[in-house]
Amino acid sequence: MTDIALPESLAQAHERLTNALKMAERPLDSAMLLAVSKTKPASMIRQAWQHGQREFGENYLQEALEKQAELADLESIVWHFIGPLQSNKTRAVAENFAWMHSVDRLKIAKRLSEQRPEHLPPLNICLQVNISREASKSGVMPDEVMALAKEVAALPRLNLRGLMAIPAPSDSLAEQRAPLAALRQLLTDLQVALPDAPLDTLSMGMSDDLEAAVLEGATLVRLGTAIFGARTTQ
């Protein structure tokens, strides 16, 4: 367990996002905090929910499903899957999540489309872009985003909402902003090419680059340690 005071850390995270939005001269409701709760117990998620947090991101499928079962009584909780996903595990995501941030190939999108239950709203999809072209990172390459987006947008039971990226680390604000600006431009290009798709989401920005991401138009920022404390070793 961690000795972090979760209500205070959650409030600080929201304050940091608010300050970043003010600095960027953006509306205060134009970006949302996604609490990354991977490796954290369901009791901490419940506590964050009790203090107003509704959006939670999970990376590990089996762990997430166990938490969802334990927290099934919580109303209005929104689950985002933000980690890599093997094609043989898509059904569980299609059936149990509202958002999937890490689609980087058509095979995964097709399976999610086919497996999304009819009684649920369409699954919100972000394409993960390898915006810094790192060999160690997942994601579709920037010059392949348009082709993949057109195919995903045509699939039933999915809503293509936008793009997600984890840029290479940088120390300066200018260096942080460059790949995030490139991701924003990709989204703008998609909005022109696919005017009927609900493309309104940039999932980018974490603890080290939140301010840069907000300056470049992030609508979902992903914070974990800043809210829940140091990550538990699995």
PyMOL commands that set and color helices and strands:
alter all, ss='L'
color gray80, all
select helices_A, chain A and resi 6-23+42-50+61-70+87-96+106-115+142-153+173-193+210-215+225-228
alter helices_A, ss='H'
color red, helices_A
select strands_A, chain A and resi 32-36+55-58+78-81+99-103+123-128+158-164+201-203+220-223
alter strands_A, ss='S'
color yellow, strands_A
deselect
rebuild
show_as cartoon
